[in-house]
Amino acid sequence: MGAAQSASGLIASGGFVAYCVAALAARSLVGSRGARLVLWLSAVLAAAGAVVVAVSWSAVVLAMGVLVAGNAAGAATPALVVAVASTMPHRSAPRGQAVVNAGTGVGIATVGVVAILAPSVWRPVWALAAVAVVVVAARVDRRTCWPEPPGSALPHQGAPHDDDADRGGWTALVRPVLAAGLAGAGSAAVWTFGRELLASTGGLPERTTATLWVLLGVAAVLGAFSGDIVRVLGLRRAWVLTALLSATGTAVLALAAVHVVAAGVAAGLFGGSYTALSGVLIAWAGALRPHLAGATTATLFISLTAGQAVGSAATGALAGSVGPTVAFMVSVALLVAAAGVLPRRAAGSSIGQGPSRHDVDR
């Protein structure tokens, strides 16, 4: 990694900022027009971006397509949170949210496998992705019990002005927003520069780094168990565990990049723990404001992604000036700091009961 990392970090930062803009717009639309509309808007956005990539005739057009398709995830998140919360039984909703959130890992692994086994067929793969997005959106729409837009109470979650749910108002989000921002800033090093670190510092060939990234994606699917982690450990311990494991994966990757086995373990550890961490954020949002789960999750994911935007730029600048290892260890420190920002327990609550309304102060 050299001086060019500052520019790379700024480019990645721009992508994260665009994601935040999409999530902000979706959050507003969920409240004013309903989650069903947002689901379809995000699906159309993702499909259009995938089509642009499939037919791209220049690097600029390809990059624009990837940016559009990727930002659709920011738009889809609040709609999918509402879909799960309004359709699944209250006890099963955390697991459902975690499974949906873990879908990112499936995408990473699939793209990585295609890149390794058949790098020349990427255009048909993107075209198929466009079709798959629309099919999945139709399936989700058909099977979801959508709440009445806008501002209707979600089933099993109380009325919008329930005094217990509204206790503390939006000031209750200060702590989770800070935690998400720190976690995003700390995770940016691996997401933005992880493969480059393995290639430049570790000296690993491209095919090996691609394989390790497939491993990261496969491990990220394990984030589907984050709902069970919260249920078993409680929100506080689940947050600390996933943040510290993300920090450990980042540290091992930075310190043992030359060792394939250690790098593989680090990539898998980071992929699984980071996806679980973002799943814990969904549970945190649902515990704080169950009647506004989609909008609150969008707020926390915007904070997470804004942190990644800042972290990407900062990591790139640090890597160019003091070296990648130091830059990655700063990211480790940020993830450890995020682990220290704990959900508040309400009086009489007990750790290990999962993300109920009484698991955190509001």
JOSULRA-V580916 format. One record per residue. N is the residue number from 0. PSI is psi in whole degrees, -180 to 180 (NA if undefined). Layout:
n = {N N}
psi = {PSI PSI}
//
This chain:
n = {0 1 2 3 4 5 6 7 8 9 10 11 12 13 14 15 16 17 18 19 20 21 22 23 24 25 26 27 28 29 30 31 32 33 34 35 36 37 38 39 40 41 42 43 44 45 46 47 48 49 50 51 52 53 54 55 56 57 58 59 60 61 62 63 64 65 66 67 68 69 70 71 72 73 74 75 76 77 78 79 80 81 82 83 84 85 86 87 88 89 90 91 92 93 94 95 96 97 98 99 100 101 102 103 104 105 106 107 108 109 110 111 112 113 114 115 116 117 118 119 120 121 122 123 124 125 126 127 128 129 130 131 132 133 134 135 136 137 138 139 140 141 142 143 144 145 146 147 148 149 150 151 152 153 154 155 156 157 158 159 160 161 162 163 164 165 166 167 168 169 170 171 172 173 174 175 176 177 178 179 180 181 182 183 184 185 186 187 188 189 190 191 192 193 194 195 196 197 198 199 200 201 202 203 204 205 206 207 208 209 210 211 212 213 214 215 216 217 218 219 220 221 222 223 224 225 226 227 228 229 230 231 232 233 234 235 236 237 238 239 240 241 242 243 244 245 246 247 248 249 250 251 252 253 254 255 256 257 258 259 260 261 262 263 264 265 266 267 268 269 270 271 272 273 274 275 276 277 278 279 280 281 282 283 284 285 286 287 288 289 290 291 292 293 294 295 296 297 298 299 300 301 302 303 304 305 306 307 308 309 310 311 312 313 314 315 316 317 318 319 320 321 322 323 324 325 326 327 328 329 330 331 332 333 334 335 336 337 338 339 340 341 342 343 344 345 346 347 348 349 350 351 352 353 354 355 356 357 358 359 360 361}
psi = {132 -155 -24 -10 -29 -45 -42 -41 -39 -38 -47 -39 -40 -39 -41 -38 -42 -39 -43 -41 -44 -43 -38 -46 -43 -40 -43 -42 -35 -40 -31 -33 -13 154 -30 -43 -42 -38 -47 -36 -43 -37 -44 -41 -46 -44 -41 -43 -41 -39 -42 -43 -44 -34 9 142 2 164 -35 -46 -41 -45 -38 -41 -44 -42 -45 -47 -41 -38 -18 -28 -38 -35 -33 -29 -54 -34 -42 -35 -44 -41 -46 -47 -32 -10 -42 152 150 -40 -31 -13 -43 -40 -41 -43 -41 -39 -44 -44 -31 -6 -25 -40 -38 -42 -45 -46 -42 -48 -40 -42 -43 -42 -33 -47 -35 69 -18 -6 27 -29 -51 -34 -43 -38 -43 -36 -39 -44 -43 -38 -46 -42 -45 -42 -43 -40 -46 -46 -44 -33 0 137 84 137 160 122 156 162 12 154 142 146 141 7 7 169 158 -25 25 125 -39 -42 -30 0 125 -14 -156 -11 -21 -16 -9 -48 -51 -33 -42 -45 -45 -41 -44 -42 -41 -44 -40 -31 -15 -31 -48 -46 -38 -39 6 -52 -37 -35 -44 -34 -45 -51 -42 -19 23 142 161 -41 -36 -45 -37 -40 -40 -33 -31 -42 -42 -44 -43 -43 -32 -27 -27 -16 -15 -19 4 -33 -40 -34 -44 -41 -40 -46 -22 160 -42 -52 -35 -41 -47 -46 -50 -36 -43 -36 -36 -41 -41 -44 -41 -44 -46 -40 -41 -38 -17 36 -24 -13 116 -45 -47 -41 -38 -44 -43 -44 -44 -41 -44 -45 -47 -44 -36 -43 -39 -39 -46 -31 -37 -36 -39 -44 -39 -45 -43 -33 -35 -49 76 -29 -10 44 -43 -49 -40 -41 -42 -40 -45 -37 -32 -43 -43 -46 -35 -39 -39 -36 -47 -42 -37 -47 -43 -42 -41 -43 -43 -41 -37 -23 -41 -2 153 -35 -46 -42 -42 -35 -30 -40 -39 -44 -38 -39 -37 -40 -39 -38 -25 -9 95 148 142 138 135 158 131 -5 159 141 138 0 0 -175 59 171 -30 13 -21 156 151 NA}
//
